[in-house]
Amino acid sequence: MNDHSASATHDNRVCIIGCGRVGMASAYALIQSSFIRELVLVGRDRERTEGEVMDLEHAVAVPMKSPINVINGSYADAASSSVVVIAAGKATGGSDTSRLDLLDANAPIVREIVGKLKKEGFDGVIVMATNPVDLLVQVALEESGLPTGQVVGTGTLVDTARLRGMLAEAFDIEPRGVDAYIIGEHGDSEVAVWSGARIAGVPLLRHSDSGEARDLDRMLERVRRAAPEVVRRKGHTEYAIGLCVQRICEAVLRNEHAVLAVSTVLDGEYGLTDVCLGTPCVVGKNGIERIIELDLDEEECKALHRSAETLRRLNPRLSAGAA
């Protein structure tokens, strides 16, 4: 354990690069799962990373279940993992900071990380948790040369969970009874697909309930403001996104063919190409296996295209290396 090199097998091993709040929340979620046997942590400060490894090892021992080997690893260890989670970089600095403002700081970090993985011959699945996630998925794809589906952004998975939770509360049912998606940018321009939302199998827009459940614009604004409101109060977010990372890793390692709202590059879906957005995708052992194109009404389609344009405006900066 600790500072050892990982074993040679790829199976059931996840590596997290970046041992900050999101990285460690993801690590904690992963060690409580039953689908990994090794967890590799790669951080800039090896002494601090060793402390995180020790703490996680102690946590693993508490339930006395199947042991998980936790390693203070290197990029060579990362390259022999089935899944690498990138959680390194600058976090949102304040409640009013746009995720797009992070591009200049985090694109070079992601390029460096992915370049090192490529040099070590990594050919598994990358899960991108660093923001702005949609743009950084494209950075990782450009730098790695991996097939498009092998880089999976956390996308609008957490936003979709927030929306479903709010709808479940408004209609007084469990969240599993809600089928609704947030798509587009993981950020201020994201889009709620109200036209396809269902509550206990019944189209949302057919429900006759009044009150907050029907104030859809306000609910979408609550979803958009959820992360900034958490940041305003505690300085950062970690738990929800950590569980989203765990869920994506589970879908990959168990080859679940799960439908998750993650970030990927579109190829004609919704009339859009060469832009990375959150949308439902089938996720399995090779990452994103196919994109699920939702039926949108006219206003939702226009809003999604506006969201895409928000991201396109920053693409030249990526190509030019200004970020």
N, C-alpha and C positions, 0 to 999 in steps of 0.2 A: 504494500500500500504506500501511501504518501508520495515519496519522490521517485518511486520505481518507474521503469518504462512499462507501458501497457503491453499486454500480450498481443500476438499477431492477428488474432481473429477480428473480423469486422463486425460480427454478429452481436447485437444487443449492447453496443457501446455508443455512447453519446459524448461529444466533447463540447464544452462551452468556452468560447473565447471572450474574455471580458468578465471580470469578477466584481462588478459593481452591483447596484441594487437589483437591476433586472436580471443580470446573470445569476446572482445568488438566489433570487426568488425562483428562477427557473430550475436551478440545481436542487433546491429544497423540494419543489414539486416533483421533480424526477426521482429523487431517492425514495419517495413514498409510493412509487409505482411498482408494478411487478413485471415490467417489460424490458428493463435494462439490467445488465450485470456489471457494467463498468461505466463510470462517469469520470471523464478527464476534464480538469480545469486548467486553462492556460491564461495567465495574467502577467502583466508587466512587472509587478512586484512579487517575486517568488516567495519571499518571506510571508507576506500577507496572504498570498494564495495558499501557502502551507497551513496557515492558521484556519482558513476557510475549509480546507480539506480535513483537518483534524476535527473541526466542529461538526462537519457533515458525517464523518465516520462515527462520532459519538452518537449522533442522531440516528444513524442506521441501526445501531445496536439496541436502541430502546425497545422497538416492537419485537425484536428477536425473530425476524422473518429471514428469508433467504438473503445472504450477505450481498452487498453491492460494493465493489472495489472502487474507491475514490482515489484519484491520482492527481498529483501536482505535476502536470505534464508539459510536453513540448509540442512544437508543430509536427514533429515526426509522429508523436502519439495521436495528434489530431487527424493526421492524414490517414491513419488506419482505423478511423471511426466510421460507423455507418452514417451518422448524422453529426454535422458540426453546426452549432448554434453561434451566431455572431451577435454578441450583446455589448460589444465594446464601443466607446465613443462618448461624446458629450451628450448629456441628457438635457431635456427642456429646462431652461434656466429660470422660468417664471411663468405665472399663470397666463400671461398674454403673449408668450413667445410662440410663434408658429413653428410647426415641425419643419417647414421649409427653410426657416432661418438656420437650421442646424446643418444644412447641406455643406456649406463651406468648411465646417469643422470636421464632419464625419466622413465625407467621401474619401479624403486621403487616407484615413484610418482603415476604411474598408478595403481600399485598393491594396494597402500594405498587407493586411491580413490575408486576403484572397491570393495575392501574389505569392506569399509564403506557402499557403496550402497547395497552390499549383506546382510550385517548385518541389514539394514533397510528394507529388503524384496523387493528391486526393481526388477521388472520383465518386464520392458519395453524394448525399443530399445536404445542401446548406439551408438552414433556417435563419432568415434575417429578422432580427428583432431591433436593430438599431434604426433610429429615425433620422431623416424622413424615409420610412421603410420602402415606399413605392419606388423612389428614385434610387435607393441604394441596392435594391434587387437588380436594377439595370446595371449599376456599377459592378456588382459581383458577377453578373453574366458576362459583361464585356471583359473583365479581368481574367476570369476563370476559363472561358471557352466551353463551359459545361452546357449540355442541352438545357433549353429553357425550363423544362419542368423540374430540373434538379436544384433550382434555387427558389425557395418558397418563402415569401414574406408573410409576416404575421398579419399584415393587411388590415381588413376591417373585421377580423374575428372578434376582437374585444368589443368593438363598437356594436356588432351584431348581438353579442351577449348582453350588453347594456340595454339595447333596445328591447330585446325579448324579456329581460327582467322587468323593465318598466311597463311593458304591455301586460305581462303576467300579473303584476301588482294592480294595474288599473282594472283588469277584468276579473281579478280574484281567482286566478287559476295558477297551476304550477307552470314554470317556464317551459317544460317539455310539451305543453299544450299550445305553444306559440310557434308559428312558422313565419319568420320575417327576416329580412336581410337589410344590412347597410352595405352599399357598394361604392366604388369610386376611391378617391384619395382617402387615406387614413389621416383625416384632418378636417379643416374647416369647410371644404367643399363636398364632403361625403353626402351620399344620397340614400334616403330611405325608400325602399320599394313598397310603398303602401298598397299599390294596386294588386300585388301578389301576396300580401300578408294574410295569414289565416289565424283565427282564434278558435281552437278546438275543432279545426276542420272547416269552419265557416269563414268566408272572406271577411276581412276586417271591415271593409267599406259597406258591408251589408248589415253590420251590427247596428242596432237602434239605440244602444246605450249613449247617454249624454255625459257631459262633464269632461274631466281631464282626459279620459280615454279617447275622446273625439277631437281633442285639440292637438292634432298631429304635428302641426308646425312647431308648437311649443315643445312637444316631446322630442322632436328631432334636435331642437336647439339644446335641450337638456343632455342628449347624447353627445353632441358636439362639445359641450362645455364640461362634460364629466371629468375628463382628465385634467384640464386647467383648474377646476375647482378642487380636485384632490391635491394638485401641486400647490395651490394657494394655501392650503391648510397644513400640509405635512412636508412640502418641498419636493416631492417626487411621487411617481407611481411605481408599483412593483408586483403586487400579488396577482392582479387580474392578468397582466401580460405574462407573468411567469407561468400561470396555468394554461394560457393559450399556447405558449411554447411547448409545454408538456403534452398538450393535446395533439399538436402537429407531429411531434416526435412519436407519439403512440400510434398515430395513423400510419406513419411511415414504417416503423419497426414491426407492427403487427399486420402490415399490408391490408389495412381495413377497407380501402376504397371509400373512405369517409368523405362526406360532402362538407367542406369547410370554407368559410369566406376568407380567402387568403389572396396575397398579391402575386400576380403573374403578368407577363407581357401578352397583350391581346393580339390576335391575328385575324382581324375581321369581325370578331364578336362585337355586338352593339354598334357596328359600323366604324370601329376604331382599330388602328394598327399601330404597332411600335410604341405603345404607351403601356406602362405598368400600373394596374389598378387592382383594388380589391373586388373580387367577385366569387361566387360559389365555384369551387373546383373539387374534383374527385382526387383525393390524396391517398397514395399507396406507397409501396416499397421503393418506387423510383421517383418519388416526389409527386408533382402534379401530373396526373394521367390524362385528364381532359378538363376543359372549362365548361361550366354549366351557364349557358346564356339565358338569363331570365327574360320573360316577356315584360316589357316596360310600357307604360302609357306615354303619351307625347311629352308631357311635362317632365317625367322622370328621365326620358331619353335626352331631352335638352339639358337637364341638370347634370347628367353623367358626362355629356360632351363638354360642358363648362368645367367640370372637375378635371377631365382629361387635359383641357387647355391650360388649366392652372399648373399642371405638372409639365406639360410640353414646354412652357416658357422657360423652365429651368434646364431643360435638356441640353441646349447649346453649351451651358457652363460645364456640364459633365464631359462632353466631347472635347471641349477646348482645354480641359484640365484646369480651369479656373477654380474648381472646387477641390 
